Amino acid sequence: MGPAQDDVVEEQNERLAQELAGKVSRLKSLAFEIEHETKDQNSFLNGMVDDFDSSHSLLGKSMGRVKNILNMGSGNRKTMCYVGFLIFAFFILVYYTSSLFSRHNVYFTMRSAVGSISILGKIFTYRNSQIYYRKSQTFPLIRSTHSLKMHPHSYLNQSDAIALDVELFNYFGVEQLMELAGLSCASAIAEGFPESKNVLIVVGPGNNGGDGLVCARHLKMFGYSPEIFYPKRTAKTLYENLTKQCELFEIPFLTACPVTEDLNSKYSLVVDALFGFSFKAPVRKEFTEIIDNMLHMCTPCCSIDIPSGWDVENGPLDQDNSLKPAMLISLSAPKLCARFFHGIHYLGGRFIAPALATKYKLKLPNYPSTHNCVRL
């Protein structure tokens, strides 16, 4: 075999290894999802078992009392009449109670059905992502409408995303907005990957990197063990203060770019906070090594707002050499590139005023209770 053939074989091996890494990442994500859903369903079923045991015990005691009364009143017609009247009243009460709580029973039935459908939906989503990935090898820019049908929210193009961000900066200020965004990212990660405690946050030089620094600090307070790789630091007071805050919480900063083997063995999740919606190709040399290592890792990746290297509107520029994160956290509103994403999708940053939502024609989901993130 000549040198040319060796190069071809090596190139094919690298491509197959990358495909396998992406599939393993998706399988890990799916396994986490099924595990969480199974725990919820088991908890619900255990509660139903306890309820049935209590009901069985109550009915057993009641029937025992009725039997004793019948034995005591076998020779007394008046007692028998009372017993018959009580039995009749009991059945009337049961009928009335069942009619009152019929909606309650329907709720439990619906909850079980929804839980089953949820698991099937996740498997179906994963299968769709595999089909999309295979098709993308031949048709690299196929537009997916699956997300559009499933999620009624709207998407922001690049110019609207920048304009909205400028307005938010004017209303909130950069520091407050970054704090809210980073906190919502940490909250989404805590919901999506509660067991992935060893986290590496890869931080870029812009606002996305600032969100990553805030996210790392809150993950530390949530009980995680984050580490930060910050290949190109920004000489601005805001970012210097965010760095000092992380150091105050004893979050380690890596001094060298982690190799792929370290990404696979040391960390259970890698957070991509490199580039935001202002990114324009090509990737600068300071970030090529870490992005290349992330492309070949098997550890699940979570991207903040935009998967690094993706075009904000057209998604992955190169299907063979683009990040395929297991989780995406959109901030403010999903960007157009989110239509090409298949995986765990959260919306974070509960700070869009109704007037801004109307101005930019945004249809955003309702955030549950006091949460600052919502799964789409």
N, C-alpha and C positions, 0 to 999 in steps of 0.2 A: 504493500500500500504506500503510495507516494505522499509527499508533503501536502499536496492539494487535497487529496482524499482525506488525510488526517484532519485538515482544517474543516472540511465539510462535516465529518463525523463529530468533531468537537463542537461545532456550531449547533448541530442537531441535538447533541447531548445537553448543551446549555439551554436550548429552547425547551426541550422536554422537561428539564429540571425546573425551569421557571413555571411551566404549566402545572407541574406536580405541586410546586410550592403554593401556587394560587388555589388549587383545588383543596389542598390540606388546610389552608387558612379558612376557606369557606366551610369545610367540614367541621373544623373546630368551632366556628361561630354557630353552625347549626346544632352541634352537640350541646353548647351552652344554652341555646334557646330551648331545646327539647327538655334539658334537665330542669330549667326554671319552670317550664310549663308543667312537667310531671310533678314537681314538688307542690305546686299550687293545687293541682287536681287531687293529689294524695291527701293534702291537708283538708280539702273540702270533703272528700269521701270519708276520712276519719271522723270529721264532725258529724256526718250523716249517720255513721255507725253508732256513735255515742247517743245521738237522738233516738235511733231505733231501739237501742238497749234501754234507754230511760222509758220509752213508751211501752216496751214489752213488760218491764217491771211494774209500771203503773197499772197496766191492764190486768196483769196476773194477780196483783193484790186486790183490784176491784172485783174480779171474778170470784176470788176466794171469799171476799166478804159477802157477795150475793149468794154463794153456795151455803155459807153459814146461816144466813137469814132464812133461806128456803128450808134448811134442815130444822131450824128452830120453829118455823111457822107451818110445818107440814099438817098440823091438825087445827090450824086456826085460819078460817076463811078471810077474816079481816086483814090479817097480816099478809096473806097471799094477794089480796087486792092492792094493798100498799106496794108490795114488791112489783106487781104487774104495772102499776101506775109509774113507779120509778124507772122501770125498764123502758117504758114508752117515752117518758120524758128524756131519758138518756139518749135515745135514738134521735129525738127531735133536736136536742142540743148538739149532737154530732153533726147532723145535717146542716144546722144553722152555722156552726163553726166552720165547717168545710166550705160553705158558700162564701163566708167572709174572707177566708184565707186562700181562696182559689188562685188569686193573683200571685200570692206569695209562693204557692206551689209551682205555678207557671214560671216564676222567676228562677227557682232552683233548676227546673227542667231546662230552661233556656240557657242557664249558666253552664250546665253540663254540655249541652249541645255546642255552645259557643267555644268552650274549651277544646272540644274535639275538632271543631272546624278550624280553630286557631293552629293546632298542631299540623293538621293536613295542609293548611295554607302556607305554613313555613316550609314544609317539605316541597310543596308545589313551587314556591318562590325559588328555592334552591335549585330545583330541576330547571326552572326557566333560566336561571342565571347560567347554568351549565350549557343549555342550548344556545343562549346568547353568546357565550364565550366561544363555542365552536363556530357559530356562524360568523363571528367577528374576524376569524382568521382569514375568511374569504371576502367578506363584506365589512371592512373596518369601520364604516360610518353609518351602520344601520341605526335608525332612530327607534327607540323603544317607546311604545305608548302604554305599556303596562302600568307604570307609575301614574300616568295621567288618569287612567281609568280608576285606579284604586284610591288615589288621594285627590280630593277636590281642591287642594290649596293651589296657589299660583306660584309662578317662578319669576325670578328677576334676571334680566339680562345684565351685561357688565356695566353699561352706562347708568342704568337705574340703581344698581347695587352701589356704585360709587356715590351717586347723588344722595341716596338714602343714608349712606354712612356719614356723609358730610353734614346732613341735617341732624342726625343723631349726635354727632360730635358737638354741634352747636348747642343742642338742648341739654345734653348730659355732661359733656366734657369727655376727653379721651380716657382719663383715668377711671371715672365711674363706669363708663360703657365697657371698658376692658375688664373691669372687676366683675360686672354682671355677666359678660360673655364667658369669661373663664370659669366662674362658678357654675354656670349652666352646663358647660362642657364636663366639668368634674362630676356633676350630678348625673348626667346622662351616662357617663362611663360607669359610675357606681351602680346604676340600674342595669346596664347592658352587660357588664363584666364584673359582677360582685366578687368572684373568686380570683380574679387576675390581679393579685396584689403587687407583683413585681413589674413596675411599669417604667418604660423609657419614654421620655417626652423629647422629641427632636424639634428644636426651636429655630425658627428663622429670624431674620433681622427686622421684619415689619410688624404690623398690627397682629397678624396671625401668630407670630412668635410671642408677642406680649400676652395674647390670650392663652398660649401654651404655658407661659411662666405662671400666670395666675391659676390655671388649671392644676399645675403641679403642686402648688401650695395648698390648694383645697383638697386635693387627693391625699396629701400628707395628713391633713386634719381628719380625713375620712377613714384613716387607718391603713392606707396604702403605703408602699415603699417606693416612691418615685425617684428616678434619676434623670438628669437632664444632659443632653448633648446640644451645645450651643456653638456651632462652627463659626459663625460670624456675628460678633456682638455689635450692638448699636450704641454709639457714643452719645446717648441722649439721657437726660436726667431721669425721665420716666422709666426707661428700660434698666438703667443702673439701679434705681430704687427697687424695681421688681426683682432684679437679680439678688440684691441684698436681702430682700424679704425671704427669698427661697433659701439663701445661706443661713438666715436667722433660724429657719425651721430645719436646719441641718440636712438639706437636700443636696446630695452629691452632684457636682458638675464633672462630666467626663472630660479628660484632657486630650483624648485621642478618639478618632472615629472608630466605633465598635464594628468588628468584622461580622460577617454573616453568622459564623458559628456562635459568637457571643449573643447575637440577637435571638438565636434559637434556644440557647441553653440558659441564659441568665434572666430572660424576661418572658412574661406570659402575655404582655400586650405592649405594642409600640404605638405611641400617639404621634401622628404626623401634624405638626404645627409649623411647617416650613413656609409655604406660600399661600397667599389668599387670592381674592378675585382680581387683584391688580397684576397677577403674574403674566409675563409674556416670554415665550420661548426665545432662545434656548436656555437651559438650566446653566447657571453660572458655575465655574469650576470649583468654588468652595463647597458646593452641595452635591456634586456629581457622585462622589464616592459613597456618601451615606444613602443617597437615593438608590444607587446600584445595589448596595447591600440589602436595602429594604425590599427591592424587587425580587431578590433571591431567597429571602427568609421564609420560614414556615410559620412564624409567630403571627397571630392576628394583628392587623393594623387598624387603627381608628383615626380617620382624617377629620380635621377641624375645618368646617365650611367648604373647602375645596380640596380634593385629593391633589397633592403636590405634583406638578407637571401636567395636570389636566388644563385644557382650555375652559374658561369659565362658562362658555356657551356651547361649545361643541364636544366637550368631554375629553376622553383620552385621545391624544394626538397620534400615538403609536400603540396599537393593541398589544404588541409583543414586549414593549418596554415602557409600560405605564403601571402605576400602582393600582392594585385591585383591593382596596380596603374592605375589611369585613364589616366596618361600621363607619357611618358618616354622620357628623353633627353639623347640620346647617344652622347658621346664625342669622337672626332677623327674619329671613325668609329663604327658602331653597333657591339656589341659583339654577340656571338652565341646564348646567352639566349634570345636575342630580337626576335627570331623566335617564341617564346612562348607567346609573348606579343600581346595583342589586345587592341588598344586604340589609343590615340593621340601620334604620334611618331615624334619627332624632332631630327635632327642631329645638334650638336653645335660644335664650335671650328674650325674656318676657318683658320687653321694653318698647314695643311698637304701639304708639298711641293710635286711637281710632282715626284721627284726622290724617295721620301718615298712611295708615292702611288704605283709607279711601283715596288719597292722592295717588298712591302707586298701584291702586286696584289689586290689593292683596287680599286673598281669602285664606286666612290663617286659622288653624284649629284652636279649639278651646283648651287651655292648659288646665289639668286636673288640680283641684284644691289649691294648695299653696306651692305647687311644683313650679320650677323655673325651666323645665324642659318637658317635651311631650314626644312620644313615639309616633311616627307617621305610618 
